[in-house]
Amino acid sequence: MSDLRKQNLANAEYFGYEAQSNQLVEECAELIQAVSKYRRAAAKGEDEKLIALSNLVEEIADVEIMIEQIKHLLQIQDE
């Protein structure tokens, strides 16, 4: 297990399900907003599209981190 994954799971344990499920909701909302902005930016030009894509990638990563924590806390297996 990587050090980053260990730290992520330690964060989950420290803050607990209630706090981390609230954080997941916030991160999902930010991802939805980033998807919408990317869709609009794609029509505006390459510079706007690249900025929006960078933000979208960041929000996807944030949601993935929080999903990993929730899966850990609820003992949900990848299978």
C-alpha positions, 0 to 999 in steps of 0.5 A: 500500500502506498504512503498516499493511500495509507494517509488517505485511509488514516484521514478517513479514520481520523475524521469519521464517516459523518464528516467525510460523507459531508466532504464527499457531497461537497466534492461531488457538487464541485465535480458537477460544476467542473463538468458544466464549466468544461462543456461551456469552455469547449465552445469558447476556445482552446485556452479556456478549454485547457483551464477547465480541463485542468480543473475537471481533472482536479475535481475528479481526483478529489471525488476519487479520494473521498470515495476511497475513504467512504469505501474504507469506512463502510468496508465496501470491497472493490469487487 
